[in-house]
Amino acid sequence: MPPELLQYAVFGLLYYLQAEHCIKGVKHYLHALWFSVQTAATIGYGGDLSPDPYCSVTNALVTCQVIISLLTDYSMLGIVFTRFANPSSRTSTIRFSKQMAMTHQNGIWRLTFRVANIRKHQILRPEIRILLLRFNSKHPDADDAGYLHQELQITSGGLTPSKITWLGLPTSMSHIVDADSPLSGMMPADMEQEDMEILVLLDGIDATTSGVLQARCSYQPADIQLNEKFRPVVRRASDGMLTVNFAAFDLLSNTEPETPADLEVGQASELVALAQGPSSTYVPPAAESSWLSGNSKSQSQIRLQQLQALCAAIRMDEDISDNIRSVCAALYENLSTADQE
């Protein structure tokens, strides 16, 4: 029974038990129930239904019911407001792409996903974080659940890390897989073997209710599409307004994988540094720290993983310059010698 109706019924019974002269016009319980409704709703007494001011108990009951009725109304109002302002319903209007795209551009691997706010109401100060999770119960740094986690740097299109973005239009957020990334030298198949998962968290403030909200999305290695990029979804209509085609929000298009001939001078110099031997400082500290694998890797093993991807591209392209071929050959010989030692 709703609390208001229960209140009417209980106080109606108490009024019915009062002396007959205390509330004139109460002949049976229905009269007392109507008197209770009038008291709770402060409608105003009329006719014979009015309390005798000389009946202290009756007037005390009237006072208690008025106070309880006000508290009940305020509580119900708070419950209704909380239900409509529930962040869980607001987070359902935050849309993440179903897949992530892993693209090689300008010698850099990018791991990209797309996020959008499908409501017109803005989200204030949206902040996006990416966590890399891996299950390894035997690792000394693992928590009680056996999970390792590390936050990945994120950008909104450029090379400068930035967690703050604008969700007025669909936005693509990327993690650059460089030498400092814990994913350096890893492909989706390697992530699958290491039992990894990528968790995306979006925190912000709803401009309508000023309530704090958090939306999240999880990506498995099987959700990462290699050499793919997201299709454009924003276009300008004939009236000059920007429109969004959400039908293409999750669609990807294939990109041709880059070869070493496409690398810039900076990336080529890194290959030369790799070929200089184990004393080179190129080896990523994050990869060598072995928090991802749970056991230590030698520098040569890390370099060998990086070389495999380059050699695969070299074999596919016969137009690669002899200089690049010689650098990779020297690197391969260096790694073979290091492994034998």
N, C-alpha and C positions, 0 to 999 in steps of 0.2 A: 504494500500500500504506500502511495506517495506520502512523504512526511507532512505535507500540508493537510491532507485529508485525515491522517492519523491524529494530528493536532486538533482539528475540528471535532473529531469524534470523542477524544479523551476529555477535552474541556467541556464539550456538550454534556457528557455524563456527570462531570463535577457540578455544573450549573443545575442540572436536573435534581441533584441531591440536596441543593440548598433549600432553605425554608421558602415556603410559597410566597411570603410577603417580600422576600429579598429581590426577586425578579418577577415583577407583575406580568402576567400574560403567559407564563410558562405553565401549561397544563399537562403536557406530556413531553417525551424526549425530543420529538421533532422541533418543538418550540425552542427547547434548550440548544439543539444543534444549530438552528438558525441564529440564535443569539450568539453562539460561539463564532459563526462565520462573520457576523456583523462586527464583533469585537476584534477579530484578527485582521479584517480588512479595513478597519476604521471607517466603515461606511457611514456610521451615525445611527443612533437609536431613534426609533420612531414608534409611535403608538404605545401599546402597553409594555413592549419589550424594552425595559430600561431598568438598570439596577437601583436598588434602594441605597442611598448614600450612607445609611445607618448600619448596613450589613458589612462589617469589616472584612469578613472572610470572602464574601462575594467580590468585593472591590479589589481585594488582594489577588484573587484569581484573575480578575479582568486585567490587572496590571501585569501579572506574570505572562498571561497569554499574549498581550501586546508585545512584550519584550521578546518572547520566544518566536512570535510570528515574524518580527523584524529580522532576527538572527537567521531564521530559516530562509527568508527571502534573499538575504545577502549571500548566504551559503550557496543557494541554488544558482544565483547570478554568477558567483565565482566559478562554480562547476561548469556552467554553460560556456562562460568566456574561455576557461581553460581548455575546454573541448575544442572550440573553434580555433584557438590560438596554439593548438598542439603542434610542436615542431615536426612530429612524425608525418603529419599530413602535408606540411610545407616541403619537406625533403623529397616527397614523391614527385614534386614538380622540377627537381634537379635531374637532368638527364645526362648520363654518361654513355659514351660509345660502347658498343658491345665488344669491340676488339681493339687491340693496340696495333700500331703500325711501326715497323722497324725499318728505317730507310737510311741508306748510305749516300750522303750528299757532301760534296766538297771535302772528301776525305774524312768525314765525321759520321759516326753512327748516331741516329736519333731514335729514341723510343717515345712514341707520341700517342696520346689519346685525346678525345674531344669531349668537352663538357658544355652544357647550355642550361640556361634558366628559361623554362617554357612559359612562365607567367610574366605579365607585364610589370608586376611589382618588383622593384629592385632588391637585391641583396647587398647590404652595406658591408664593406671591407671583406670581401670573400678571400679567403686564404686557403690555398691548396697545398697538401703535403703528399709525398709518395713514400711509402714504406716497403722495403724489400724484406720479405719473411722467408725463413727456411727452417724446416723441421730437422733438428739434430739433437736428440736427447742426450747424446754422449759428449757434446761439446761443453767445455768448462764455463763458457759464457752464456749458455742456454738458460732460460727461465724455468719455472716449475713445470710448465707445459711442454718444455723441450723445444721452444722456438727461439731462433735468433732473429733479430730485426735491426735494420739500419735505414736511416732516412736518406733518400736520394735527392740530389740537387735538381731543381726544376726551373725551366724557363718558359716564357710565353711566346716563343718564336725566335728570339735572338740568342746570343751566347751568354748574356749576363743572367745569373741565377736570380729568380724573383718568384716569391710565393703569392704575392698580391696580384690579382687580375681583375678584369672587368667582365661582367656577365650580361652586358646589354645585348651582345650577339654571341653566337656559338664561338668558343675559343678552343684552340688546339694548344695543349701543354706538352712539353717535351722534356725528356731527360737525356742529356748528352753523354753518351758512353765514351768517355775519354780515359786517359791513363789513370785519373784519380777515382774513377767510378768502380764500385765493387762488381759491376757487370763487365768490366774490361776483358776483352778476349772471349766472351761467352756468346753463344747463339741460343735460340729458344730450345734446341735439343739439349744443350748443356744445362740450361735452367731446369728442364724437365727431369734430367738425371739427378740434379742436386735437390729436387723436391722444393722448388721455390714458388713463391706467390707474390704478386705485386698488389698492394692495398693503397687505394687513393682515397684521401680524406679531404672534404671541403667543409670549412667552418665559416660562418658568417652571421649576420644579424638581419632578421626580417624587417624590412622598412615599415611594414604595416603594423606589426605587433611589438616591435623592438625586442622580440625573443631571439635567443641564441639558438642556432640550428647547426646540425652536422649531417652531411650526406656522405655516403661512402660507397665504394665500388671495388670489387676484387677481380683481378685478372690472373688467370693461370697461364703457364707457358704455351699451352695449346691455343690461347686467345691472341697470341702475338703473330702477326702476319709479316713475313720477311719480304723486303723489297716492295712494300706497298705504301701508299700515301692516301690520305683522306681526300675525297672529292669536294670541290667548293660547294657550299650551300647558301652563301649570301650573294644576292645580286640586286641590282638597282632596277626598280620597275619604271614603267614609262612616265609615271608621275614624279619620279625622282626619289621616291621612298625606297629604303632598303628593305628587302623581304628575305625570309629564310625558308628554304625548302627542307623541311624536316624529313621528308621522304628519303632524302639522300644523306641523312645524318650519319648513318653507319656504313655507307658505301665506300669501298676502297678502289683504287686504281693501281695497276702495276707500274713499277718504275724499273728501268734497266739498272742492274747492279754496276757500280763503278769498278774500274780496273785500276791498277797502279799507275797507268798512263794518265789517269784523271786526277791524280793527287797533286796538290800544290807543293811548292818548294819546302814548306814547313814539314809536311808529312814525309817527303822523300828524305829529309835530313834525319828524321826519326829512324828510318830504315838503316841509314848509315850508322847511327848510334847503336842500333841493335847488333850490327855486324862487328862492332869493335870488341866484343867479348864480355865476359861476366862482370867486368869492372864498370860497365855502362850503368848510368843512373836512370835509364829509361824504364826499367821494370816498375810497374805500378805498385806503390806501397800497399794499396788496398787489396790487390790480388795476392801479393806476397805474404800479407798478414794471415791469410788462410782462414779468416773467420767464416767464409762461405763454405769451404770444403771440409773444415773440421780437422784437416791434417796439413802439414807444411808441404809446400811445393818448392822445388829448386828454381833458380832463375832460368835455367835452360828449358825447363818444362813450360814455364810461362811464356817464354819467347817462342817455343815450338808451337804452342796453341795460336799465337798471333801470326806465325809464319804460314800455317796451314791455310788460313783464309786468303792470304796474298797469293800463295802458289796456285790455289784453285783458279783464281782470276787470271793469273799469268798463262796457265795452260789453255784457257779458253780464248785468249786474244793473241794472235800471232804478230800483231803490230807493236807489241811492247818493245821499248827501246832496249838496246843491248846493255846500257848502263844499269837499268832497273834489274835486268836478268842477272847481271854480275853481282849486284848487291845482294839479291836473294840467294844466289848460289853460295856466296861467301858466308852469309848468315846460316844457311843450312849446314855447311861444313863445320862452322863454329859450334853449332848446337850438337852435332853428331860427336864431335871431339869432347865436348863437355859431358855428354851422357856416358861416354865410354870411361871417362875418368871417374 
